[in-house]
């Protein structure tokens, strides 16, 4: 309601970004919400925001995240980020991932370096495989 109220008047419109909030509690489990600049909010298993939002959301919707481990989801998230990134149009990026889960006791933390490195390796290998398949056709 707070975000929505501030979108009604142009003089007090400080929100120009999408926000993705996530939490984990032992009773409710994982929760994720996306809040749009208009004030609209939705609950998700996975969400995307930014330039390639629609392409990323399409890839996220293909996954059965409720049946995956956190490590598997991290790998798939890295793969999606690398897949939707356009090297010609977009700037170079540094992959940073964080999570909130049972393993972190509901505390937001950066993904451990070994998990991040494995996810980045998986994403780059997947991208190279799809490039080589495209070249073979």
C-alpha positions as CSV (number, residue, x, y, z in Angstrom):
1,X,0.0,0.0,0.0
2,X,2.9,2.4,0.8
3,X,4.5,2.0,-2.6
4,X,1.2,2.3,-4.4
5,X,0.3,5.5,-2.5
6,X,3.5,7.2,-3.6
7,X,2.8,6.3,-7.3
8,X,-0.4,8.3,-7.3
9,X,1.2,11.7,-7.2
10,X,4.1,12.7,-9.5
11,X,5.6,15.1,-6.9
12,X,6.3,12.3,-4.4
13,X,7.3,9.5,-6.8
14,X,10.6,8.2,-5.3
15,X,10.2,4.6,-6.5
16,X,11.6,3.8,-9.9
17,X,13.0,0.4,-9.3
18,X,11.7,-3.1,-9.0
19,X,12.4,-4.9,-5.7
20,X,12.8,-8.6,-5.2
21,X,12.4,-9.6,-1.5
22,X,13.0,-13.1,-0.2
23,X,12.8,-14.7,3.2
24,X,13.0,-18.1,4.9
25,X,11.3,-19.2,8.1
26,X,11.0,-22.7,9.5
27,X,7.2,-22.4,9.5
28,X,6.5,-20.8,6.1
29,X,9.6,-22.0,4.3
30,X,11.0,-20.0,1.4
31,X,9.0,-16.9,0.2
32,X,9.9,-14.5,-2.6
33,X,8.0,-11.4,-3.7
34,X,8.6,-9.0,-6.6
35,X,7.4,-5.4,-6.1
36,X,7.0,-3.3,-9.2
37,X,7.3,0.5,-9.3
38,X,3.6,0.8,-9.7
39,X,3.1,-0.9,-6.3
40,X,1.9,-4.2,-7.7
41,X,3.4,-7.2,-5.9
42,X,3.5,-10.9,-6.7
43,X,4.8,-14.0,-4.9
44,X,7.1,-16.3,-6.8
45,X,9.5,-19.3,-6.6
46,X,11.8,-17.3,-8.9
47,X,11.7,-13.7,-10.2
48,X,13.6,-11.5,-12.6
49,X,14.0,-7.7,-12.9
50,X,16.0,-5.4,-15.2
51,X,16.8,-5.2,-18.9
52,X,16.3,-8.9,-19.9
53,X,13.5,-9.5,-17.4
54,X,11.1,-11.1,-19.9
55,X,13.7,-13.5,-21.3
56,X,14.9,-14.5,-17.8
57,X,11.3,-15.0,-16.6
58,X,10.6,-17.3,-19.5
59,X,13.7,-19.4,-18.5
60,X,12.8,-19.3,-14.8
61,X,9.2,-20.6,-15.6
62,X,10.7,-23.7,-17.2
63,X,12.3,-24.8,-14.0
64,X,10.7,-26.8,-11.2
65,X,12.4,-24.9,-8.4
66,X,10.3,-26.5,-5.7
67,X,11.9,-29.8,-6.5
68,X,15.5,-28.5,-6.7
69,X,18.2,-28.0,-4.0
70,X,19.6,-24.5,-3.4
71,X,22.8,-25.4,-5.1
72,X,20.9,-26.6,-8.2
73,X,18.9,-23.4,-8.3
74,X,22.1,-21.3,-8.0
75,X,23.6,-23.1,-11.0
76,X,20.4,-22.6,-13.1
77,X,20.2,-18.9,-12.0
78,X,23.8,-18.4,-13.2
79,X,23.0,-20.2,-16.4
80,X,20.0,-17.9,-17.0
81,X,22.0,-14.8,-16.3
82,X,24.7,-15.8,-18.8
83,X,22.1,-16.9,-21.4
84,X,20.1,-13.6,-21.4
85,X,23.2,-11.4,-21.3
86,X,23.9,-9.9,-24.8
87,X,27.7,-9.4,-25.1
88,X,27.3,-7.0,-28.0
89,X,24.7,-4.7,-26.4
90,X,25.3,-5.1,-22.6
91,X,28.3,-4.2,-20.5
92,X,30.5,-6.8,-19.0
93,X,29.3,-8.0,-15.6
94,X,30.6,-9.8,-12.5
95,X,28.3,-12.5,-11.2
96,X,27.3,-12.1,-7.6
97,X,24.7,-14.4,-6.1
98,X,23.2,-14.5,-2.6
99,X,20.5,-16.7,-0.9
100,X,18.2,-17.0,2.1
101,X,17.6,-20.6,3.0
102,X,17.4,-23.2,5.7
103,X,21.1,-23.8,5.4
104,X,21.7,-20.1,6.3
105,X,19.2,-20.2,9.2
106,X,17.0,-17.6,7.3
107,X,19.8,-15.1,7.1
108,X,20.7,-13.4,3.8
109,X,24.2,-14.4,2.8
110,X,26.4,-14.4,-0.3
111,X,26.6,-17.8,-1.9
112,X,29.9,-19.5,-0.7
113,X,32.8,-19.0,-3.2
114,X,33.0,-22.8,-4.1
115,X,29.3,-22.9,-4.9
116,X,29.5,-19.7,-6.9
117,X,32.6,-20.9,-8.8
118,X,30.8,-24.2,-9.7
119,X,27.7,-22.3,-10.8
120,X,29.7,-19.9,-13.0
121,X,31.6,-22.9,-14.5
122,X,28.3,-24.7,-15.2
123,X,26.8,-21.6,-16.8
124,X,29.8,-20.9,-19.1
125,X,29.9,-24.6,-20.2
126,X,26.2,-24.6,-20.9
127,X,26.6,-21.4,-23.0
128,X,29.5,-22.9,-24.9
129,X,27.5,-26.1,-25.6
130,X,24.5,-24.1,-26.9
131,X,26.9,-22.0,-29.1
132,X,28.6,-25.1,-30.5
133,X,25.1,-26.7,-31.3
134,X,24.1,-23.5,-33.1
135,X,27.4,-23.6,-35.1
136,X,26.7,-27.2,-36.1
137,X,23.4,-26.4,-37.7
